[in-house]
Amino acid sequence: MTDAAERQPITVMVVFGGRSSEHQISCATASGVLGAIDRDRYRVIPVGVTRDGAWVLEADDPEKFRLDPEHLPEVVDNGTRILLPDATTHREVRVLRDGEISSLGEVDLVFPLLHGPFGEDGTLQGALELVGLPFVGSSVLASAVGMDKHYTKIVLEAGGIRVAPGFTVHANEWADRADEISARVASDLGFPAFVKPARAGSSVGVSKVHEAGELAEAMRVAFAEDDHVLVEQSVTGREIEVAVLAARRGERARASVAGEIIIEEGEFYDFASKYLNDTAARLECPAQLTDAELEQAQAIAVRAFEALGCDGLARVDFFLDADGFLINEVNTMPGFTPISMFPRCWQESGVSYPDLITELIEVARSRVAA
């Protein structure tokens, strides 16, 4: 290979937006990545996915998608259409614009930044695998299992990892046996309890239920997001998060220092606390843990990452109570704005935000080449 060829930038297609209720948070994540990615090393093709699922060529403008609580960012259909490769024999991506098709060049890697269903749940990963486009992050199976809290708990329990007590309710079960399920919540879990959609993120559709009379409304809100929901016992403890980063092939995944979510207003870390009200919660990183506690959290986080078959990255969310750590959930595409917990944990571990983006891309490329 010539020196000139070696200096050719690597083409990364950054995909964001999507059909889920986390569309706007995905856009904010893209704003951070577009603003920090190493432009000397990578050529970027920004691709937005509208709420209707249209893939459009977007402006390469981080400010356009910056998180603003007064005006959340969104991908708007601009009439262009991205055309993925039509075979695995090439990686050329094209754009249909004003009735004409033009080439955007060969794509070396896709960086999917979609959160929630139709992006983080294996659907996008499957589409990319079908056309032979390598990508950052977990494969179809790990993405699907990680997205669905019901199956995440099954896999983690099988791996001997502690999770919150609870059970899953499907929409048809609730429609037919609401009284029976309500009685089971009261007897098996007690109140308060949490009701959460199995396949939603950013705490969308999550409710804290203080008494039986609040259960029906909480189920209605959760079923608006998914056809099966988790009802879990409320856990009293500290909310601890650890970021996990895949290593090159043949090495073990790495865990960051831990961060802690400290609730200042409200009862739990809901959507508004995360993105709209900057006084509702405080993110403390690194968390004040003993060396033994940190070592245990890191070890469990890596075990969970490996048990689910994750790749690329994940954020493992814990509760730390009197009995130790238990996993609340595993996010295979966690919030990735510069102030999100995943990047902050790595920054406190010595990896800057731009370097973290580079590391994710290079780890993914190393696995393709291996």
ABEGO torsion letter per residue (X at the ends): XBAAAAABBBBBBBBBEEABAAAAAAAAAAAAAAAABBAAABBBBBBBBBAAGBBBBBBBBAAAABBBAABBBBBBBAGBBBBBBABAABABBBBBBGGBBBBAEBBABBBBABBEBGAAAGAAAAAAAAAGBBBBEBBAAAAAAAABAAAAAAAAAAAGBBBBBEBBBBAAAAAAAAAAAAAAAAAAAEOBBBBBBABBBGGBGBBBBABAAAAAAAAAAAAAABABBBBBBBBBEBBBBBBBBBBBBGBBBBBBBBBBBBBABEABBBAAAAAABAAABBBBOBBBBBAAAAAAAAAAAAAAAAAAGBBGBBBBBBBBBAAEBBBABBBABBBABAABAAAAAAAAAGBBAAAAAAAAAAAAAAAAAX
